């Protein structure tokens, strides 16, 4: 069957390569210069095409979609500053290793810097945070241009989907006219397939690792933010049974009685004698770790050796103690190592177990006495959150508060911890909610929510989508971290205190609205918040911004007294 698509030959190559390399979703922002792409992706009938006006929001939406689908998602926008709005999400995708395919329309090269409308220097504009960028030929393509276009597009997708995944940028100049179409059938493109070596792990290398690890007694295995992974879950439990201390975070998405979570809460126990938990060997994967306390502690009391599994070409030495950077399938390699491991002395594990039990008791005692605050809000939410919920946590305080509590083991947790910005949390959660089978709840502070409220400006929110805004009147984290809270500039510049509320935004975008200002009101709303039908919903929780930081400091002080 013939279909009508753009008469620009280069567009046919782009469409076919996206399809051949596994793109299922295309997120399009309206424009004129990108008209050839807008005409072609939907009419090809090979993709699900979505329209999101705000390019920054569109890119974060695509990030949530791509992370959830574990497949590339294409972005399409017009020329000029529209392109620059992709920057934050592409940077986040770069450090999370998520394959976004940014396809940006451009003006003809002869008009760059010639005072023409919507014209900036787009070539290589994302060079610092994409895996690859290229500019495609335009106009009528010669035989050599067809060959070059296929080669460039193959290179783009190989970099997006390689051993180290990530975003790529494809810049496409178009001359007017822009709206011409032609009838076309199935196009023939030259797809180049990279053949990866799939041999099993070399036994000699496994023996070398086993020989080294067997020399140590205090092994610490730290796992940061990642998607649920059954293989890693099984490996971690096996290591824990052999006396390895496995430390996870909420964003690691697995837990077990023999595995240590609640990182920042747990580490307070050792505040008076932090060197007591100094490991002999540290093992890490190439995923971000949230806990600043843990990073500082290990840097101050470094291990004798540090194995870091990473397929990147750069050296990643987060803890300043790296002795091996190991390329390959981390779970596969460590699984082979674990099979030959002896059982380590239980002393190191028992040290952590004693700390966990003592701190948990103090945690519960403090919560039994503390007044209404951000801390009590997260305590109530963690207890009320339904089973099998996908929970997205905004940066700054929400992701840190959430780490302090036990949650249901069947929930999944996500946050934009690649660059840790607050700017796209609503859009990312919305993208995941659109793609996923699980209902999604976003927990977000008022500043982060207001910053990305355009993340609700589209028609793709499922009725099950929930937003919980903890409104403490500004950037509450600045009342807790050292420095800002002691300055005269705290409220106007760090905290950016305001009296903004979210009811109007909820009503504008068609979300049911609820509000709570104390523990009793919150309990009553949470009892039915996830059961309401008919549309997404937003719950705004008002807490005392002037005391939250003090309460959190008192909380950690109380834990240290254990």
C-alpha positions in Angstrom: 0.0 0.0 0.0 1.4 3.4 -0.9 1.4 6.2 1.7 1.8 9.9 1.4 5.0 11.3 3.1 7.3 14.3 2.6 8.9 14.8 -0.7 12.3 15.4 1.0 14.3 12.3 0.3 16.2 12.5 3.6 13.0 12.2 5.6 12.3 8.7 4.1 15.7 7.6 5.3 15.0 8.9 8.8 11.6 7.3 9.1 12.9 3.9 7.9 15.9 3.9 10.1 13.8 4.8 13.2 11.5 1.9 12.4 14.3 -0.6 11.6 16.2 0.3 14.9 13.2 -0.3 17.2 11.6 3.1 17.7 7.9 2.7 18.6 7.1 6.2 19.8 7.7 9.6 18.3 7.1 12.7 20.5 6.5 15.7 18.2 6.4 19.4 19.1 4.5 21.6 16.6 6.4 23.8 14.2 6.9 24.8 10.6 10.5 24.0 9.8 9.9 20.4 11.0 6.8 20.0 8.8 8.5 17.4 6.5 8.9 15.2 9.6 5.5 15.9 11.0 3.9 15.0 7.7 5.9 11.7 7.5 6.1 10.0 10.9 2.3 9.7 11.5 1.4 8.9 7.9 4.0 6.1 7.7 1.7 4.2 10.2 4.8 2.6 11.8 4.8 4.6 15.0 2.6 5.9 17.8 3.0 9.7 17.4 2.3 12.0 20.3 2.0 15.8 20.3 3.5 17.8 23.2 3.9 21.6 22.7 6.6 22.4 25.3 9.9 21.0 24.0 11.5 20.7 27.4 8.5 18.8 28.7 8.3 16.7 25.5 11.9 15.6 26.0 11.4 14.6 29.6 8.2 12.8 28.7 10.1 10.8 26.1 12.8 10.1 28.8 10.2 8.5 31.1 8.7 6.6 28.1 12.1 5.3 26.9 13.2 4.3 30.4 10.0 2.4 31.0 10.0 0.7 27.5 13.8 0.1 27.5 13.8 1.1 23.9 14.6 4.3 21.9 12.1 7.1 21.6 12.4 9.8 18.9 11.9 13.5 19.5 11.0 15.9 16.7 11.1 19.7 16.9 11.4 22.8 14.8 14.5 25.0 14.5 15.9 27.8 16.8 15.4 28.0 20.5 13.0 25.1 20.4 16.1 22.9 20.0 17.8 24.2 23.1 14.8 23.2 25.2 15.8 19.6 24.7 19.0 20.2 26.6 18.1 19.3 30.2 16.4 16.0 29.3 19.2 15.0 26.9 21.7 15.7 29.7 19.7 13.6 32.1 19.4 10.8 29.5 23.1 10.9 28.9 23.9 10.2 32.6 21.1 7.7 32.9 22.2 6.0 29.7 18.7 6.2 28.1 18.4 6.2 24.2 16.6 9.4 23.1 16.8 10.2 19.4 16.6 14.0 19.1 15.7 14.9 15.5 15.9 18.7 15.1 14.9 20.6 12.0 17.2 23.4 10.9 17.4 26.2 8.4 19.7 26.0 5.3 23.3 26.4 6.2 23.6 29.6 4.1 21.2 31.4 6.4 23.0 30.7 9.7 24.1 34.0 11.3 22.3 36.0 8.6 19.5 37.4 10.8 17.0 34.9 9.5 14.1 33.9 11.8 14.4 30.9 14.2 18.0 30.4 13.2 20.8 29.5 15.5 24.0 27.4 15.3 22.4 24.0 15.9 25.2 21.7 14.6 26.8 20.0 17.6 24.8 22.1 20.0 24.5 19.1 22.4 28.0 17.9 22.0 28.7 17.7 25.7 25.8 15.3 26.6 25.0 13.1 23.6 26.7 9.9 22.5 26.8 11.1 18.9 25.6 14.0 16.7 25.5 14.5 13.0 24.0 16.8 10.3 22.3 15.1 7.4 22.5 16.2 3.8 19.5 18.0 2.3 18.0 19.0 -1.1 18.0 16.4 -3.8 20.3 13.6 -2.7 23.0 12.3 -5.0 23.9 8.6 -4.9 26.8 9.5 -2.5 24.4 11.5 -0.3 22.0 8.5 0.0 25.0 6.4 1.1 26.2 9.0 3.5 22.8 9.5 5.0 22.4 5.8 5.7 25.9 5.6 7.2 25.3 8.6 9.5 21.9 7.2 10.7 23.4 3.8 11.3 26.2 5.4 13.4 23.6 7.4 15.3 21.6 4.3 16.3 24.7 2.2 17.1 25.8 4.9 19.5 22.3 5.2 21.0 21.9 1.4 21.5 25.5 0.3 22.1 27.2 -1.1 25.3 26.8 2.4 26.8 23.4 3.6 25.7 22.4 7.2 25.5 20.9 10.1 23.5 22.0 11.1 20.0 21.3 14.2 18.0 20.3 14.2 14.3 20.2 17.7 12.8 18.3 18.0 9.5 18.3 21.2 7.5 15.3 21.8 5.2 14.8 24.4 2.4 11.3 25.6 1.5 8.9 24.5 0.3 8.3 22.3 3.3 4.8 20.8 2.8 5.2 18.8 -0.4 4.4 15.1 -0.3 4.8 12.0 -2.5 3.3 8.6 -2.6 5.7 6.0 -1.4 5.8 2.3 -0.6 8.3 0.4 1.5 11.7 2.0 1.2 15.0 0.1 1.0 17.6 1.4 3.4 21.1 0.1 4.2 21.0 -1.0 7.8 24.3 -1.9 9.3 24.2 -4.4 12.2 26.9 -4.5 14.8 27.8 -8.0 15.9 28.6 -8.1 19.6 30.9 -10.7 21.1 28.7 -13.0 23.2 31.3 -15.4 24.6 30.9 -16.6 28.2 33.1 -14.9 30.8 36.7 -16.1 30.5 37.4 -18.6 33.3 40.9 -17.2 33.8 39.5 -13.8 34.5 36.9 -15.2 36.9 39.7 -17.1 38.8 41.7 -13.9 39.0 38.8 -12.0 40.6 38.0 -14.9 43.0 41.7 -15.0 44.0 41.7 -11.3 44.9 38.3 -11.2 46.7 39.2 -14.2 48.8 42.1 -12.2 50.4 39.6 -9.8 52.0 37.1 -10.1 54.9 35.0 -7.0 54.7 33.3 -6.8 51.4 30.8 -3.9 50.6 28.7 -4.1 47.5 26.8 -0.8 46.8 23.9 -0.7 44.3 22.4 2.6 43.2 19.5 3.6 41.0 18.4 1.1 38.4 15.4 -0.6 36.8 14.1 -3.8 38.4 16.6 -6.5 37.5 15.8 -10.1 38.6 19.4 -11.3 37.8 20.9 -8.6 40.0 18.4 -9.3 42.7 19.3 -13.0 42.8 23.0 -12.2 42.7 22.7 -9.8 45.6 20.9 -12.3 47.8 23.5 -14.9 47.0 26.3 -12.5 47.9 24.6 -11.6 51.2 24.2 -15.2 52.2 28.0 -15.5 51.8 28.8 -12.7 54.2 29.0 -9.7 51.7 27.4 -6.5 53.0 25.0 -5.5 50.2 23.8 -1.9 50.5 20.9 -0.7 48.3 18.8 2.4 48.0 15.1 2.8 47.4 15.9 3.5 43.7 17.7 0.1 43.5 14.3 -1.6 43.3 15.1 -4.7 45.2 15.3 -5.6 48.9 15.6 -8.6 51.2 16.0 -9.3 54.9 19.7 -9.9 54.3 20.2 -6.7 52.3 20.7 -3.3 53.9 18.6 -0.3 52.7 17.6 3.1 54.2 21.2 4.2 53.6 21.3 7.6 55.2 19.3 6.5 58.2 21.6 3.5 58.7 24.8 5.5 58.4 23.9 7.8 61.3 24.5 4.9 63.7 28.2 5.0 62.8 28.6 8.8 63.1 30.7 8.6 66.3 33.0 5.9 64.8 32.7 6.0 61.0 36.0 4.2 60.4 34.5 1.1 62.0 32.7 0.2 58.7 35.7 0.8 56.4 35.5 -2.0 53.8 38.5 -4.0 52.5 36.9 -4.3 49.1 34.2 -2.0 47.6 32.2 -3.3 44.5 30.0 -0.8 42.5 28.1 -0.8 39.3 27.8 2.1 36.8 24.6 3.5 38.2 24.2 6.7 40.3 24.1 6.5 44.1 22.0 9.0 45.9 23.6 9.0 49.4 26.1 11.8 49.8 26.9 10.5 53.3 28.0 7.2 51.9 30.3 8.8 49.2 31.9 11.1 51.8 32.4 8.3 54.3 34.1 6.0 51.8 36.3 8.8 50.4 37.4 9.5 54.0 37.9 5.8 54.9 38.8 4.2 51.5 38.9 0.5 50.9 42.1 -1.4 50.0 40.5 -2.1 46.6 37.6 -0.9 44.6 36.0 -2.8 41.6 33.8 -0.7 39.4 31.8 -2.3 36.6 31.5 0.1 33.7 31.5 -0.1 29.9 32.3 3.6 29.5 35.6 4.7 28.0 36.3 7.2 30.7 37.5 6.3 34.2 34.7 6.5 36.8 36.3 6.9 40.2 33.5 8.3 42.4 35.0 7.1 45.6 38.7 8.0 44.8 39.8 4.4 45.5 39.4 2.7 42.1 41.7 -0.3 41.4 39.8 -2.1 38.7 37.3 -0.8 36.1 35.8 -3.9 34.6 34.0 -3.9 31.2 31.4 -6.5 30.3 28.1 -7.8 31.7 28.5 -6.9 35.4 25.8 -9.4 36.6 27.1 -12.2 34.5 30.7 -11.7 35.7 29.8 -11.3 39.4 27.5 -14.4 39.2 30.4 -16.5 38.0 32.6 -15.0 40.8 30.0 -15.7 43.4 29.8 -19.4 42.6 33.4 -19.8 43.7 33.3 -17.5 46.7 34.0 -18.9 50.2 31.7 -17.8 53.0 33.2 -14.7 54.7 33.3 -14.1 58.4 30.0 -12.9 59.7 31.5 -10.1 61.9 31.2 -7.4 59.2 27.6 -8.3 58.5 26.7 -8.5 62.2 28.1 -5.0 62.7 25.6 -3.7 60.1 22.7 -5.7 61.5 23.2 -4.3 64.9 23.1 -0.8 63.5 20.0 -1.5 61.5 18.1 -2.8 64.5 19.1 0.0 66.7 18.4 2.7 64.2 15.1 1.3 63.2 13.9 1.4 66.9 15.1 5.0 67.3 13.4 5.9 64.0 10.1 4.6 65.2 10.4 6.2 68.6 11.1 9.6 67.0 8.2 9.4 64.6 5.9 8.5 67.6 6.6 11.9 69.1 7.3 14.3 66.2 4.9 17.1 65.2 3.3 17.6 61.7 6.1 18.1 59.1 7.5 16.8 55.9 8.9 13.8 57.8 5.5 12.7 59.1 4.0 13.2 55.7 6.4 10.7 54.1 5.8 8.3 57.0 2.0 8.4 56.3 2.4 8.1 52.5 4.8 5.1 52.8 2.3 3.2 54.9 -0.7 4.1 52.7 0.8 3.6 49.2 -1.0 0.8 47.4 0.7 -2.4 46.3 2.3 -2.6 42.9 2.5 1.2 42.5 5.2 2.8 40.4 6.4 5.7 42.4 8.4 8.7 40.9 10.3 10.9 43.3 11.2 14.4 42.5 14.7 15.7 43.4 15.8 17.7 46.4 13.8 16.6 49.5 11.2 14.0 48.2 13.8 11.5 47.0 15.8 11.9 50.2 12.8 11.7 52.6 11.6 8.6 50.8 14.9 6.9 51.5 14.3 7.0 55.2 11.2 4.7 55.2 10.3 1.1 54.5 7.9 0.7 51.6 6.0 -2.2 50.1 8.4 -4.6 48.4 6.2 -4.8 45.3 6.5 -1.1 44.4 9.0 0.3 41.9 10.8 3.6 42.4 12.3 6.1 39.9 13.9 9.5 40.0 16.0 11.6 37.6 19.3 11.0 39.4 21.5 11.3 36.3 21.9 15.0 36.8 19.6 15.4 39.8 17.7 18.4 38.5 14.2 19.4 39.5 13.2 20.6 36.1 11.5 17.6 34.5 10.0 15.4 37.2 6.3 15.9 36.2 6.9 15.3 32.5 9.1 12.2 33.1 6.5 10.6 35.4 3.8 11.4 32.9 5.8 9.7 30.1 6.2 6.6 32.3 2.5 6.6 33.2 1.5 6.7 29.6 3.7 3.8 28.7 3.3 1.5 31.7 1.0 -1.1 32.9 1.3 -0.1 36.5 -0.4 3.0 37.9 2.1 5.9 38.6 2.2 8.2 41.5 4.6 11.3 41.5 5.7 12.7 44.9 7.1 16.2 44.4 7.8 19.4 46.2 6.0 22.6 45.4 8.9 24.3 43.6 9.7 21.3 41.4 6.0 20.9 40.5 5.5 24.5 39.6 8.7 24.5 37.6 7.4 21.6 35.4 3.7 22.1 35.6 3.6 22.0 31.7 4.3 18.3 32.2 0.5 18.1 32.5 -0.2 20.0 29.3 -1.1 17.2 27.0 -3.8 14.5 26.5 -1.8 11.5 27.5 -2.4 11.3 31.3 -4.1 8.0 32.3 -6.9 8.3 34.8 -4.8 6.3 37.3 -2.1 9.0 37.4 -1.6 10.6 40.8 0.5 13.6 41.9 1.3 14.4 45.6 2.7 17.9 46.0 4.3 18.5 49.4 3.9 22.3 49.7 6.3 23.7 52.3 6.4 27.1 50.7 9.6 26.8 48.8 12.9 24.9 48.5 12.8 23.2 51.9 16.1 21.4 51.4 17.9 24.8 51.9 16.7 24.9 55.5 18.4 21.6 56.2 21.8 21.6 54.3 24.6 23.5 55.9 25.2 27.1 54.6 22.0 28.6 53.2 20.0 28.3 56.5 22.6 30.6 58.2 22.4 33.4 55.6 20.1 36.4 55.3 19.4 35.3 51.7 17.7 32.1 52.7 14.0 33.0 52.0 14.2 35.3 49.0 17.0 33.6 47.0 17.7 30.0 48.2 14.3 28.9 49.4 12.4 31.2 46.9 9.6 31.3 49.4 6.1 32.0 48.0 2.5 31.5 48.8 1.6 29.6 45.6 -1.0 26.8 45.6 -1.7 24.1 43.0 -5.5 24.0 42.9 -5.7 26.3 39.8 -3.1 24.2 37.9 -5.0 21.0 38.7 -8.2 22.5 37.5 -6.6 23.9 34.3 -5.3 20.5 33.3 -8.4 18.5 34.4 -7.0 16.8 37.6 -9.2 16.2 40.6 -7.9 18.2 43.5 -7.5 17.4 47.2 -5.8 19.3 50.0 -4.5 18.3 53.5 -3.0 20.5 56.2 -2.7 18.0 59.1 -2.2 14.3 59.8 -5.9 13.6 60.3 -6.9 15.2 57.0 -4.1 13.4 55.2 -5.1 10.0 56.6 -8.7 10.5 55.5 -7.7 11.5 51.9 -5.1 8.8 51.5 -7.8 6.2 52.5 -9.5 6.7 49.1 -7.1 8.9 47.0 -6.0 6.0 44.7 -9.5 4.7 44.3 -11.2 7.7 42.7 -12.2 7.2 39.1 -12.7 9.3 36.0 -9.6 11.5 35.8 -6.0 11.9 37.2 -5.8 13.5 40.7 -3.6 15.8 42.6 -3.2 16.0 46.4 -1.5 19.1 47.8 -0.2 18.7 51.4 0.7 21.9 53.3 3.5 21.6 55.8 5.3 24.2 58.0 8.3 25.2 55.9 10.0 27.1 58.7 10.3 24.0 61.0 10.9 21.1 58.6 14.6 21.6 58.4 15.0 21.8 62.2 12.9 18.6 62.6 15.0 16.7 60.1 18.2 17.8 61.9 16.7 16.7 65.2 15.8 13.4 63.6 19.3 12.6 62.5 20.7 13.8 65.9 18.3 11.4 67.6 19.5 8.5 65.5 23.1 9.2 66.3 22.4 8.9 70.0 21.7 5.2 69.5 
